[in-house]
Amino acid sequence: MRIIIFMFLCCFSLFGFSQNDQRFENANALYNEGKYAEAIDTYLSILDSGVHSSELYYNLANANYKLNNIAPSIFYYEKALQLNPDDETIKDNLSFAQKMTIDAIDKVPEVGFSKIIKNVVNTFNADTWAKIAIGGVFVFVLLFLMYHFSYTS
């Protein structure tokens, strides 16, 4: 009985995978025809079915890039890069997309109080500041206990 149920589930799962493969091929055909918005919809429907692969995210990013949707294309390139971190094409396309987002915004100079705070904070690294904070807590507790248990205030 268990074998029959197992075989039944395997057959339906293979049917689901082949259906997603067919939709992926259809989306690629739409992309090649220049119908990028329809290809994006098909790729997203594959994602909605729970299938995730670097090729799917890569193609989805390319379609968004072709429509000049730079932010979604960067997002999908990064998702593809998480699934396949050694792929040089994904890295190259991601760098192209990131170069499209660079704006000509000048950096505002730091003045006044924020400059002083940043200089003080940057004098030590995070580990040193943590040790200083722990030491300060111990000194505070020691002084509080001395005050609390003193006979005269």
Residue pairs with C-beta under 8 A, 6 or more apart in sequence:
16 49
20 46
20 49
20 51
23 42
23 45
23 46
24 43
24 46
24 55
24 56
26 42
27 39
27 42
27 43
27 46
27 59
28 39
28 59
30 36
30 38
30 39
30 42
31 39
31 59
31 62
31 63
31 66
36 63
36 64
36 66
36 67
37 67
39 59
39 63
40 60
40 63
40 64
40 67
43 56
43 59
43 60
43 63
44 60
46 56
47 56
47 60
52 83
53 83
54 80
54 81
54 83
54 84
54 87
54 90
55 80
57 76
57 77
57 79
57 80
57 83
58 76
58 77
58 80
58 87
58 89
58 90
58 93
60 76
61 72
61 73
61 74
61 75
61 76
61 77
61 79
61 80
61 93
61 97
62 73
62 93
64 70
64 72
64 73
64 76
65 73
65 93
65 96
65 97
70 97
70 100
70 101
71 101
73 97
74 94
74 97
74 98
74 101
77 90
77 93
77 94
77 97
78 94
80 87
80 90
81 87
81 90
81 91
81 94
84 90
110 118
121 129
124 132
147 153
